Amino acid sequence: MLRTSVNRNRPRPGCQGDRPRCRSVYQCFSMRGVGLIRGVGLIEVLVALLILSIGMLGVARLQLNAKKAGQEAVQRSTAAALAQDILERIRGNPSALASYVTQGDGLGGGSITAEPTPLCESQASSCSAAQLAAHDLWEWEQAIDGVGELRNGQQTGGLVSPTACIQNNSGLVTVSIAWLGARLLSNPIANACGSGLGRYDTNDARRQLLTITTFVTQNL
């Protein structure tokens, strides 16, 4: 009878090179799976951190857009209040309507360098209608530029890079106010107030504009 010798110290298939030695194939694969499971757990943590980072960036972008929208709303509300203010001044001094019409590039940015005289600040002041109009325009530009609102010596009120224009067409008065917007939008080319001055980004892409038109009776 032919006998075959069996080397009982020979490792089982699938377990060669393992340290420590495993006693069975099942135990061998189980020991190998421990490192695999640990690696998968680390990958899951990294993926979770990546998703969290992307989410935080989205939240930050959303908050930034909300702040920009809020700033735009404040600027537009301020422009509307300023337009109504000068219209009321014009209605109170209709005989000098022609004196309120702006020339050249309009008002804003300190275009009126000095307060006109006389001051016309009270009824006791002897001012003509044209002098009152000149003083009204000076006070209005000060409000547009936010000169009266200072913080640490810096102007914090008014509009950002404002340009104001007043036009009169036989009593039909149009007040236009342009300012620097926070976002890129289409340039309102129908109204040229502030256009081409280099204040509102390339091709005036950030020029925001508010226009109010009303009729003022000149003969009272």
C-alpha positions as semicolon CSV with decimal commas, in nm:
position;residue;x (nm);y (nm);z (nm)
1;M;0,000;0,000;0,000
2;L;0,130;0,341;-0,101
3;R;0,140;0,591;0,178
4;T;0,159;0,964;0,137
5;S;0,307;1,188;0,395
6;V;0,119;1,499;0,504
7;N;0,297;1,800;0,638
8;R;0,072;1,905;0,919
9;N;0,269;2,228;0,973
10;R;0,185;2,355;0,626
11;P;-0,055;2,658;0,644
12;R;-0,402;2,620;0,501
13;P;-0,479;2,779;0,162
14;G;-0,566;3,146;0,184
15;C;-0,374;3,199;0,506
16;Q;-0,017;3,213;0,386
17;G;0,185;3,504;0,511
18;D;-0,064;3,601;0,782
19;R;0,073;3,696;1,117
20;P;-0,048;3,576;1,356
21;R;-0,139;3,248;1,193
22;C;-0,508;3,171;1,167
23;R;-0,639;2,826;1,246
24;S;-0,904;2,820;0,976
25;V;-0,993;2,984;0,648
26;Y;-1,293;3,158;0,810
27;Q;-1,078;3,299;1,088
28;C;-0,819;3,413;0,834
29;F;-1,070;3,616;0,630
30;S;-1,224;3,756;0,949
31;M;-0,888;3,889;1,061
32;R;-0,831;4,046;0,721
33;G;-1,173;4,218;0,734
34;V;-1,087;4,414;1,050
35;G;-0,846;4,644;0,867
36;L;-1,090;4,680;0,577
37;I;-1,371;4,788;0,808
38;R;-1,148;5,045;0,974
39;G;-1,055;5,193;0,636
40;V;-1,419;5,221;0,528
41;G;-1,503;5,407;0,849
42;L;-1,235;5,669;0,781
43;I;-1,360;5,721;0,426
44;E;-1,714;5,774;0,557
45;V;-1,588;6,042;0,797
46;L;-1,402;6,222;0,519
47;V;-1,706;6,213;0,291
48;A;-1,924;6,351;0,573
49;L;-1,675;6,634;0,633
50;L;-1,674;6,715;0,262
51;I;-2,054;6,731;0,248
52;L;-2,061;6,945;0,564
53;S;-1,803;7,185;0,417
54;I;-2,001;7,224;0,096
55;G;-2,316;7,287;0,298
56;M;-2,144;7,554;0,510
57;L;-2,018;7,726;0,194
58;G;-2,374;7,727;0,061
59;V;-2,505;7,880;0,384
60;A;-2,235;8,149;0,375
61;R;-2,317;8,230;0,011
62;L;-2,687;8,249;0,096
63;Q;-2,619;8,486;0,384
64;L;-2,401;8,705;0,161
65;N;-2,674;8,726;-0,103
66;A;-2,928;8,813;0,166
67;K;-2,708;9,097;0,292
68;K;-2,666;9,227;-0,063
69;A;-3,041;9,216;-0,121
70;G;-3,100;9,397;0,207
71;Q;-2,848;9,665;0,115
72;E;-3,014;9,711;-0,224
73;A;-3,353;9,752;-0,056
74;V;-3,216;10,015;0,183
75;Q;-3,052;10,207;-0,101
76;R;-3,368;10,203;-0,313
77;S;-3,584;10,316;-0,020
78;T;-3,339;10,598;0,052
79;A;-3,341;10,705;-0,313
80;A;-3,723;10,710;-0,318
81;A;-3,737;10,924;-0,002
82;L;-3,480;11,167;-0,145
83;A;-3,669;11,198;-0,473
84;Q;-3,992;11,277;-0,290
85;D;-3,806;11,532;-0,077
86;I;-3,684;11,740;-0,373
87;L;-4,023;11,715;-0,544
88;E;-4,189;11,862;-0,236
89;R;-3,933;12,142;-0,234
90;I;-4,009;12,214;-0,600
91;R;-4,384;12,216;-0,536
92;G;-4,324;12,466;-0,255
93;N;-4,128;12,695;-0,488
94;P;-4,287;12,643;-0,833
95;S;-4,196;12,984;-0,972
96;A;-3,827;12,884;-0,969
97;L;-3,882;12,546;-1,134
98;A;-3,620;12,621;-1,401
99;S;-3,360;12,680;-1,127
100;Y;-3,399;12,323;-0,999
101;V;-3,304;12,167;-1,332
102;T;-2,956;12,014;-1,307
103;Q;-2,686;12,069;-1,564
104;G;-2,399;11,854;-1,691
105;D;-2,337;11,538;-1,491
106;G;-2,599;11,622;-1,228
107;L;-2,559;11,638;-0,853
108;G;-2,378;11,407;-0,612
109;G;-2,027;11,353;-0,487
110;G;-1,990;11,710;-0,362
111;S;-2,053;11,882;-0,694
112;I;-2,175;12,191;-0,505
113;T;-1,857;12,283;-0,321
114;A;-1,994;12,555;-0,090
115;E;-2,329;12,640;0,068
116;P;-2,502;12,916;-0,131
117;T;-2,570;13,250;0,031
118;P;-2,796;13,377;0,172
119;L;-2,873;13,065;0,378
120;C;-3,253;13,082;0,333
121;E;-3,303;12,877;0,651
122;S;-3,597;13,076;0,789
123;Q;-3,885;13,293;0,673
124;A;-3,697;13,595;0,800
125;S;-3,426;13,540;0,541
126;S;-3,471;13,762;0,239
127;C;-3,421;13,509;-0,040
128;S;-3,553;13,515;-0,391
129;A;-3,715;13,209;-0,544
130;A;-3,396;13,129;-0,739
131;Q;-3,180;13,166;-0,426
132;L;-3,415;12,933;-0,236
133;A;-3,388;12,680;-0,518
134;A;-3,006;12,699;-0,505
135;H;-3,010;12,636;-0,130
136;D;-3,259;12,351;-0,169
137;L;-3,030;12,181;-0,419
138;W;-2,731;12,219;-0,186
139;E;-2,919;12,068;0,108
140;W;-3,050;11,790;-0,114
141;E;-2,704;11,698;-0,238
142;Q;-2,579;11,690;0,120
143;A;-2,854;11,439;0,200
144;I;-2,775;11,229;-0,111
145;D;-2,406;11,213;-0,015
146;G;-2,491;11,133;0,348
147;V;-2,282;11,419;0,483
148;G;-2,499;11,452;0,794
149;E;-2,442;11,087;0,899
150;L;-2,088;11,025;1,016
151;R;-1,918;10,740;1,200
152;N;-1,552;10,772;1,293
153;G;-1,528;11,060;1,049
154;Q;-1,666;10,854;0,759
155;Q;-1,995;10,917;0,581
156;T;-2,234;10,630;0,652
157;G;-2,564;10,767;0,519
158;G;-2,695;10,861;0,179
159;L;-2,628;10,655;-0,132
160;V;-2,319;10,479;-0,267
161;S;-2,160;10,690;-0,545
162;P;-2,483;10,882;-0,616
163;T;-2,574;11,087;-0,921
164;A;-2,898;11,289;-0,923
165;C;-3,064;11,456;-1,220
166;I;-3,371;11,682;-1,242
167;Q;-3,540;11,752;-1,576
168;N;-3,834;11,973;-1,665
169;N;-4,049;11,932;-1,974
170;S;-4,321;12,201;-1,963
171;G;-4,404;12,129;-1,601
172;L;-4,348;11,754;-1,623
173;V;-4,067;11,711;-1,371
174;T;-3,854;11,395;-1,371
175;V;-3,620;11,319;-1,082
176;S;-3,365;11,044;-1,150
177;I;-3,119;10,908;-0,895
178;A;-2,845;10,660;-0,981
179;W;-2,620;10,476;-0,736
180;L;-2,369;10,190;-0,726
181;G;-2,546;9,858;-0,679
182;A;-2,406;9,551;-0,506
183;R;-2,483;9,314;-0,794
184;L;-2,432;9,314;-1,168
185;L;-2,755;9,389;-1,352
186;S;-2,853;9,517;-1,694
187;N;-2,777;9,885;-1,748
188;P;-3,099;10,093;-1,767
189;I;-3,010;10,270;-2,091
190;A;-3,350;10,443;-2,122
191;N;-3,228;10,705;-1,873
192;A;-2,876;10,845;-1,904
193;C;-2,847;10,993;-1,552
194;G;-2,502;10,894;-1,422
195;S;-2,420;10,695;-1,735
196;G;-2,067;10,709;-1,874
197;L;-1,913;10,865;-1,562
198;G;-1,706;10,559;-1,469
199;R;-1,873;10,526;-1,129
200;Y;-2,073;10,210;-1,185
201;D;-1,834;9,938;-1,301
202;T;-1,763;9,834;-1,660
203;N;-2,036;9,943;-1,903
204;D;-2,233;10,076;-1,603
205;A;-2,330;9,718;-1,518
206;R;-2,387;9,810;-1,151
207;R;-2,576;10,135;-1,213
208;Q;-2,902;10,121;-1,020
209;L;-3,161;10,383;-1,110
210;L;-3,480;10,520;-0,961
211;T;-3,697;10,765;-1,156
212;I;-4,007;10,955;-1,042
213;T;-4,205;11,180;-1,274
214;T;-4,476;11,424;-1,165
215;F;-4,644;11,740;-1,289
216;V;-4,576;12,072;-1,118
217;T;-4,794;12,376;-1,186
218;Q;-4,566;12,676;-1,238
219;N;-4,822;12,958;-1,242
220;L;-4,977;13,010;-0,899
